[in-house]
């Protein structure tokens, strides 16, 4: 329950006054100023409880509650953030698939690993595995959903291969550990629930993971591995 100060709650006081000084000023009467002839002294007396129309609220508590109220406001604003795919007219299956998964990947309910095979701007065939959750947090996707940019694997993604130059890279990130020394092929280990995602189409993709082949006119090949993350008990 909220504490009460002179008929008002602490939180209502914090919301009403921008600064602690303005709160103190609200409790100083014109008679106090007349006799004391010093605004700062009047404030000190209110803070100490010798003057004022309400009960004492210490500076530390006021500032702590003010900071908590601001944090709550920012959290609420963040929750209302509009998705990058919102309001976009999407016709290609791949972009529709990305839009369907955007909210879950942003919230952490799901992590999607996207395999893309296509050509880069130099006409070279490339392929790789993209961590959709990680890209969403580090990049603005408005351009992709608007059709102004094309999502392609990069050398900084989970895995990347250039078929022309035969150059390859693999990178673990905050969400996945890349396992390259496995006899059966490339594996990704989710750092949250420690489950393994196997991208070999001939075997099971792993616990809580589904594999979806996306028919698209934008790329040579697209496969999405959706992993439902569950915290360890």
N, C-alpha and C positions, 0 to 999 in steps of 0.2 A: 504494500500500500504506500501511497505517496505521503510524505510527512506534511503536516500543516504548519504554517507560519502566520499567526495573526489572522486566521480565517481563510488564508490562501494556501494552496499546495506549493511545495518547493519548486516543482516542475513548472507550475504556472508562473511563478515569479521569474524563473530562469527564461521562460519564453517571452515574458513581457518586457524585460529589461536587457538591453544589448550589453551593458557593462555592469560590473559590480558597483562602480561609482554612481551610476544612474539609479541603481537600487537603493544605495545609501541616501542619495539626494531625495528620493521619494518619501523618506521617513523624517526628513528635516523640516521643521515648521518655520514659518517666517519669524516667529517669536524667538526660536533658537538662534537664528542668524542675527537677529537684532541684538540679543544679549551677548552672544559669543563673538560676533563681528569677524569670524574666520570660518570659511566654508570647509577647509581641510580639517580643522579642529572639530567641527560639527560632525563630519563624516567619521572621524576616529571615535567620537563618543557614541555614535550609533552602533559602530562595529563592536565596541566594548559593552554595549547594552545599557549605557547610561542615558541615552536619548533615543527617541524614535517611537513611532506609532505601532510597530510590530515587534515580533520576537527576533532574536539575533540570528543571522545567517552568516556564517564565516565565509571569508573570501575563498578559501580552499574548496569548500563544498560547492559554492556558487560556480566556480570555474570548472570543477569536475563535472557538475551537472550540465553546464553549458557545452563542454566538450562532448559529453555523451549524447546530448540532444543533436549536435551537429553531425556526429557519426551516424546516428539513426536516420537523419535527414538524407545524408549522402547514400546510405545503404538503400533507402527507399527509392531514391532517384535512380540508382543503378539497376534496381529490379525492374524499373519501368522502361529501361533502355529498349528501343525499337530494334528488332532483328534486321540484319542487312538485307534479308530476302523479302521483308515485308513490303507489300504494295507493288512488287515487281511482276510483270507479265511473263511467266516462264513457260516455254513450249518444249524445250529439249528435256528428255528424260533425266539427263545427268544433273542439270541445274535444279530440276524438280526434286530429285533425290537429295541433293545438298540442302535445299530449303526444308525438306521434311526432317532432316537430321540436325539442323542448325541449333535449335533451342536446347535439345538434349546434350549436344556436344559443348555448348556454352555453359550449361548448368552442372556438368559433370556426371549426369545420369548415364551417358554413353560416350564411348570414344570410337570414332570411325577411322579406320586406316584405308586410304584410297589408293589403289593401284591404277596408274595412268600410263598408257603407251601411246606416243604420238610423235610429231615432228616439232623441233624447236624453230626459232626464227631463222636459223642458218640452213634449214632443210635437213638437219641430222635427226635420225630416229633416236628417241630417248625413252626411258621408262623409269619408274620409281614408285616408292611407297610414301604417301603423304599422311602425316598425322593431322587430321582435320581439326581436332580440338586445339592443338598447338598453333596451327596456322590462324585459326579464328582469334586467338588471344594475342597474336603478334602482328596481325595484318588486317587491313580494312577490306572486307569482302564486297563492298558496294559495287565496285567495278566489275567483279565477276558475275554477280547476279544481274547487273545491268547490260551484260554482253559486251562491255568495253575492253575487258581483259580475259585472257584464257588461262585457266589454272593448269600449270605444268609442274612436274617434279623438278626440284633444284638439288644442287650438290649438298645443300644444308638440310635436306629432308631426311627421313629415316633411312631411305635407301635411294640411290640414283645410279643409272647406267646409261652411258652414251654408246650406242651400238656402232657408230662410225669410228669414234676414237678409241673405243673399248676402255674408256676411263670409268671408274666406279668409286662410289663413296658410301659410307654408312655412318649414321650418327644417332646415338642415344639422346634422349631429351628428358625433360622433367616427368614425362608420362610413360615413356617406353624405353626399355633396354633392348638394343638390337643384338641378336645372337647370330653370328656369322659362321661359327666353327662347328655347326651341327651337320652331321652326315646326311640328314634327310633334306637339308636346305635351310633357307632363311627363316628365322623365328623372331617374334617380338614378344617380350615379357612385360606385361602391364605392371607398373610400379605400385599401383594402388592396391590391387588384390592379388598380385603375383601370378596371375594366370598367363598361360602361353597361348599366343595366336600363331597358328601354323597356316601359311599362305599357299601351301601345296594343294592344288585342286583335287588331288587323288586321295587325300586323307581328310579326316575331320578338322575343322578350323579351330576347335578347342571349346572348353567350357564357356557357356554364356556368349558364344560368338557365332554369328551367321554370315555367310558369304553370299553376296548378290552380284550377279553379272548384269551390268547396266547397258542396255541397247541405246546408243547415242550416235548422233550424226556429227558430233563435234570432235571425237577422238577415234583412234584406231581401236583401242580397247580400254574399258574401265571396269574394275571390280572393286566393290566396297565390302570391307570386313567390319561389321558392327559388333562392338563388345560392350555388353551391359556390365558396368562396374558395380561391384558390391564390396563394401568395407569388410575387413576381417573382423570377426567377433572378438 
